[in-house]
Amino acid sequence: MTVVLKAMDVRKSVKRRGRRGEALEILHGIDFEASAGEFVSIVGPSGSGKTTLLRCLSGLSRPTYGEVQINGQTLSKLSERKMAILRRSTLSFIFQSYNLLPALPAYDNIVLPLQLAHQKVTREAVQQLMNDLQFKADLSQLPAALSGGEQQKVAIARALMMHAKVIFADEPTGALDSISRQVIFARLRALADSGVCVVMVTHDIEQAAHTDRAVILHDGRIDAVFNHPTEQALFAAMRESEKVAP
Ligand SMILES: Nc1ncnc2c1ncn2[C@@H]1O[C@H](COP(=O)(O)OP(=O)(O)OP(=O)(O)O)[C@@H](O)[C@H]1O
């Protein structure tokens, strides 16, 4: 399998407010690899650094130390322009907070990245995908008129339409009912099976157990890695380091 994503000794510090700029290290040296066709989950307790890691891996945030490579390109060495091209051509993001543009109807939110990347898209293709995702609302609505789950589906559709080679997803099904959760998860699973590299942050151990590899994060460090994880193994590992109540 071709490695498409590689992180070497990634550290991330932030400046703490009101503490004379004192730095707080959130990630303490993360090594990570993911290949084409691999579905990797990142799990761990709240505050363990999952979102921070995903942002560093995806180039949305610059590590303080160490480096991230996507398709052999070191992100910190890319110009803004080259990074923008890489984002448009190769990467897709599903954010925890949806990141929809409030002034644009749902449909426009979905197709905007495609239009920016000069890719063709038809209303039928978008409607078909939304039907598959069991999106029942009107695509001409503004995000504010949609429920949290519907907004999440719009954000997911926007990412899926891009035909990206690497998908970064932060709690992509957090706002969804259980049927929708399964539908979206199955979609991501199928994309990975077709050769896409999917990296997903999740609190859902059941879902993580259906990914190819689960990385457990604890206090900004990788605590354990499971290839072909099982729910039992993941729960045991989380308990082991007192991350979930027994
Ligand atoms: N910009 C920032 N300034 C200060 N602290 C931050 C900043 N970003 C993240 N943190 C802290 O770093 C830690 C890790 O945050 P992060 O959001 O990565 O955790 P997480 O594992 O994704 O949590 P959750 O599961 O709750 O989403 C938290 O303690 C958070 O408060």
PDBQT file of the ligand as one rigid body, heavy atoms in Angstrom, charges set to zero:
ROOT
HETATM    1  N1  LIG A 301      -5.821  27.306  20.739  1.00  0.00    +0.000 N 
HETATM    2  C1  LIG A 301      -5.763  26.696  21.916  1.00  0.00    +0.000 A 
HETATM    3  N2  LIG A 301      -5.404  27.392  23.031  1.00  0.00    +0.000 NA
HETATM    4  C2  LIG A 301      -5.299  26.788  24.237  1.00  0.00    +0.000 A 
HETATM    5  N3  LIG A 301      -5.578  25.486  24.439  1.00  0.00    +0.000 NA
HETATM    6  C3  LIG A 301      -5.951  24.757  23.377  1.00  0.00    +0.000 A 
HETATM    7  C4  LIG A 301      -6.059  25.315  22.059  1.00  0.00    +0.000 A 
HETATM    8  N4  LIG A 301      -6.444  24.331  21.217  1.00  0.00    +0.000 NA
HETATM    9  C5  LIG A 301      -6.583  23.216  21.969  1.00  0.00    +0.000 A 
HETATM   10  N5  LIG A 301      -6.285  23.468  23.249  1.00  0.00    +0.000 N 
HETATM   11  C6  LIG A 301      -6.283  22.491  24.371  1.00  0.00    +0.000 C 
HETATM   12  O1  LIG A 301      -5.576  21.355  23.927  1.00  0.00    +0.000 OA
HETATM   13  C7  LIG A 301      -6.189  20.172  24.381  1.00  0.00    +0.000 C 
HETATM   14  C8  LIG A 301      -6.537  19.280  23.207  1.00  0.00    +0.000 C 
HETATM   15  O2  LIG A 301      -7.604  19.846  22.467  1.00  0.00    +0.000 OA
HETATM   16  P1  LIG A 301      -8.312  19.059  21.268  1.00  0.00    +0.000 P 
HETATM   17  O3  LIG A 301      -9.455  19.876  20.801  1.00  0.00    +0.000 OA
HETATM   18  O4  LIG A 301      -7.284  18.680  20.279  1.00  0.00    +0.000 OA
HETATM   19  O5  LIG A 301      -8.816  17.750  22.029  1.00  0.00    +0.000 OA
HETATM   20  P2  LIG A 301      -9.796  16.601  21.536  1.00  0.00    +0.000 P 
HETATM   21  O6  LIG A 301      -9.180  15.308  21.946  1.00  0.00    +0.000 OA
HETATM   22  O7  LIG A 301     -10.109  16.762  20.090  1.00  0.00    +0.000 OA
HETATM   23  O8  LIG A 301     -11.085  16.871  22.408  1.00  0.00    +0.000 OA
HETATM   24  P3  LIG A 301     -12.663  16.554  22.139  1.00  0.00    +0.000 P 
HETATM   25  O9  LIG A 301     -12.782  15.058  22.102  1.00  0.00    +0.000 OA
HETATM   26  O10 LIG A 301     -13.338  17.135  23.328  1.00  0.00    +0.000 OA
HETATM   27  O11 LIG A 301     -13.046  17.215  20.837  1.00  0.00    +0.000 OA
HETATM   28  C9  LIG A 301      -7.403  20.613  25.191  1.00  0.00    +0.000 C 
HETATM   29  O12 LIG A 301      -7.048  20.607  26.550  1.00  0.00    +0.000 OA
HETATM   30  C10 LIG A 301      -7.672  22.013  24.698  1.00  0.00    +0.000 C 
HETATM   31  O13 LIG A 301      -8.267  22.789  25.692  1.00  0.00    +0.000 OA
ENDROOT
TORSDOF 0
